[in-house]
Amino acid sequence: MGIRFVLMVNKQGQTRLAQYYEYLTLEERRALEGEIVRKCLARNEQQCSFVEHRTYKIVYRRYASLFFLVGVDNEEVSRAHTFTIMCPNELAILEFIHLLVETMDRHFGNVCELDIMFHLEKAHFMLEEMVMNGCIVETSKANILAPIQLMDKAS
Amino acid sequence: MGSQGGFGQSKEFLDLVKSIGEARSKSEEDRIVLHEIEMLKRRINEPDIPKRKMKEYIIRLVYIEMLGHDASFGYIHAVKMTHDDSLLLKRTGYLAVTLFLNEDHDLIILIVNTIQKDLKSDNYLVVCAALNAVCKLINEETIPAVIQQVVELLGHPKEGVRKKAVMALHSFYQRSPSSVNHLVSSFQKKLCDNDPGVMGATLFPLYDLITIDVNLYKDLVVSFVNILKQVAERRLPKSYDYHQTPAPFIQIKLLKILALLGSGDKRSSEHMYTVIGDIMRKSDTTSNIGNAILYECICCISSIQSSPKLLETAADAIAKFLKSDSHNLKYMGIDALGRLIRLSPEIAEQHQLAVIDCLEDPDDTLKRKTFELLYKMTKSSNVEVIVDRMIDYMISINDSHYKTETASRCVELAEQFAPSNHWFIQTMNKVFQHAGDLVNPKVAHNLMRLIAEGFGEDDDTADSQLRSSAVESYLQIVDQPKLPSAFLQVICWVLGEYGTADGKYSASYISGKLCDAAEAHSDDDIVKAYAVTALMKVYSFEKAAGRKFNLLPECQSLLEELSASHSSDLQQRAYEFQAILDLDANAIENIMPLDASCEDIEIDKSLSFLDSYVHKSLEEGAEPYIPEHERSGTLSISNMGNQNQYDTSSHSLRFEAYEVPKPVIPIGIPAPISYPTELVPLPEPSYQRDVQPIASLGPVSDAGSTGLKLRLDGVQKKWGKPTYSSAASSSTSNSDSHRTTVSGATQPDTVVSKSRESSSYDSSSRRQPHVEVSEEKQKLAASLFGGTSSRSEKKQSGGTAAGGGGHSKVSRVSNHTEEKVRPTTTVVQPPPPDLLDLAEPTGTMSSSSSVIDPFKQLEGLLDMSEDGITATPSNGPDLMSLYSENGQNLNQNTILNEKDDPSSENTTKRTASLTKGPSLKDALNKDALVRQMGVNPTSQNPNLFSDLLG
């Protein structure tokens, strides 16, 4: 499947956006977010941007006060099969995050945490255009933003 | 700014966002949200709420759930909003519904109708919104309700709709593969869609289909290669570029598909050589995205039947990753190394230095990845060093999940590659000591079996030496506090079985230790059961051998304690023990034969040995036995006992109705079948046995002996994997010759010195060059690497006489340096022949330069006012050029700045806005607007304002 969730969390560990591509109950989400945010926030800048957490691999990136965390499948490692089907490309996910931020930046202009808070639904709409079924389906900023701009005009 | 429209939100909403934004702690945030829930519960049910207001309420519900509280009271309003005519409200409704509900929620049924209607809408944006919802909300049962409509949308004139229709079918495939079986050809057709977005989306279902059966799609290899070639040659619209790299995400997906198709297929693989080579040559190694593609190429190369040239290129790329200062690249390098190592094992040796660096790195992610690599490259020559390291790491971490994983890997490697029995037992001791409660219980049983069976060769001396060394090591360990239960069980069993076997330790010494163990773990019934049974064996062996012994006082008191135990299992064992002690030596020898754990036990399932007794009783007028299933319902007790889920030990009330009693299938023999392969019965099942009338029928000693012996019927005689036994048997035969000639004590010594040798080699190769490396890392690059590898090689040839392979390594390394100069010239190679003979996609792809600007299309379609549009196109190219002009610059800047100190953000923001973003004016407007609302940078959370892109 690939991407299993996208989270935006600020430095204080407060969730600013959460989108899951698999169903988790409210309690499971709470617990998961708590654990991975603690893990990621504890890391320093020299360490790599990937963290393993149970069946997830989390790729994260910090922009000013906001952390973007993307959970992907963590591949099963066995000695028998060196090549595994579910191999996430962590670097590509890292750049996906940057693309998301660039796209929001193009729409909001100097996007900041507050933009996302005031326009939560728009941030979600952008994500909806970019990711479906946990797959990155659109990477052209123009294509991502077109429906949102049209909606703005219409309303 | 147009899109912000003065935010268009109510004061209330702004206040909510502001207070959440300024909340200092989770509890403060919770308080705000709880208050919000109370208010919304009242307000949302008021009549005649204006639509815009309702939309705001819905978003507030989203906030509530996002912050971890239940907003189910408002779900129905989100569902209602999907019915709305306004696109924005409808899409918000769909968004909220997909965030709130899972596909099996009761409310979904109310949405399916709306979705069906919306899929037919004339407004393509409505169709898109519905398709988004389809992907998340349509479950297996509701697929038939919409699938026909979705399939028709594959031919929709808008590319956005076609793309989402493909993804909707993909989601159907994930939920129920059979539902889209008939559509495979549609996917293949969509691969040739005019629009690159639709083509890109089609790769996902195709990828999934290919993973199931590669062979059905071999004819697509050429098409995929062609598409990849065109993408790499920048034939797609420029808007798909990301930091000057053409459609990198599509490239990566295509490479993943090729990796599948080329796996184990030389012919298919050959089609790919050129394009992969081209991509690797062209990729921009200074950017993350370029490296992401490079990494994917390496993965692909390691999966397909590669050419030596590609392998060499991959090795070079890995070398660059590993030498990078970026931890991210090192991580990718280690991962890639783990993939390539299967094809060319020698490449690991070139990088041993870098690998060891990563292993020592304080970054746990990198360290763990490196252990994964070591795990993959373990062989019998390096197993000792690697497992030792893994155990050290296992001890150092706290996370039980990864402790378990590391422990089971250690066990796996040890079972497969153990150089000697002694080492194996020592290793297992360490694993058990530190993670005994986390490893699979089977591992404990395997260990017991190994000790019991030896290596299956007819070499009794070796076997008994193995046992002696196990006993010796366990006697040292057993006193330690906090041993895991599983390990203690093994220890007790081995001490009971073999503690007195070699005559080195007296029965009273062993039994003293066992009593101590039982006492120290008085809250662990299983350990106590193992201990008392072990005691029983020790004393039985003594008595059978005709030796005099006195029951230790602590053993006596243990027996007394257990005779009154709440656990009927312990009680039974205690009574059996006492009963056995009263028997004569001959009987005991029959009941408890020495070292018979591996003997096959024949079970007389019909209990024929009781026939004469039964016969006699019947003659004397006893009632005949009525099998359980023929009895009336009054005697359903034993059935109840069989229902494990309502175990007798949990004395809780049952609230469910009792099941109709089921007949117990094999009647006569309940006791033996309840644990056919267990070494020793666990206390749980024995509860059942107590209830069952048959168990009490049989003589106590009989039940005891069948219960307490190793039961190996139906169990494989050999343990572990075949590779191990062959490797180990050769090594044992080696050490056996040692043992027979030299004294037994030297044998472990040689092992230790060997491992010390290799680890010292290890550390020397690590330390000496390390100083040099840190000084001249960047300058010397490849040549230094060659130098160190040749040095370590000298050691190697001295130590293990592997000199021949080494020299070729040096020459290869020097080759690399030559290679490095070459690419600059080879880039100018004549472009590979144009292979654009793919019928449909070619025509459309190559015409991509004439692809219409999506904005222009929208313009035409919706006929919007001039001035509304001008903002975007004029900004668009402007921004694009900004990004592309200092693309490199910007890229580096953001990486540098993204972690900037937030306190400096406010000052940098203003200067930054001069160079980036739509316009300075907009930014200032926004700033001012927010300030008006009372949110300003000096208030409690200045971070809210910091510009994310710095």
Interface residues (C-beta under 8 A of the other chain):
Chain A: M1 N10 K11 Q12 G13 Q14 T15 L17 A18 Q19 Y23 L26 R29 R30 E33 R43 E45 Q46 Q47 C48 S49 F50 V51 E52 R54 R61 R62 Y63 A64 S65 L66 V77 R79 T82 F83 I85 C87 N89 E90 L91 A92 L94 E95 F96 H98 L99 V101 E102 M104 D105 R106 H107 F108 G109 N110 V111 C112 E113 L114 D115 M117 F118 H119 L120 E121 K122 H124 F125 E128 M132 N133 C135 I136 V137 E138 T139 S140 K141 A142 N143 A146 P147 I148 Q149 L150 M151 D152 K153 A154 S155
Chain B: M1 G2 S3 Q4 G5 F7 Q9 L14 V17 I20 G21 A23 R24 S25 K26 E29 I59 V62 Y63 E65 M66 L67 G68 H69 D70 S86 L87 L88 R91 T92 L95 L99 N102 E103 L125 C128 N132 C135 G160 K163 K164 M167 H170 S171 Q174 G197 G200 A201 F204 T211 P237 S239 Y240 Y242 H243 A247 P248 F249 I250 I252 K256 A259 L260 S263 N288 I289 N291 A292 Y295 E296 C299 S302 S303 S326 H327 N328 K330 Y331 M332 G338 R339 I341 R342 P362 D363 T365 L366 R368 E372 Y375 K376 T378 H401 Y402 E412 D853 P854 F855 L858 L862 M864 G868 T872 G876 L879 Y883 T894 E898 K899 D900 P902 E905 K909 A912 S913 K916 G917 P918 S919 D922 A923 K926 V930 V935 N943 L944 F945 S946 D947 L948 L949 G950
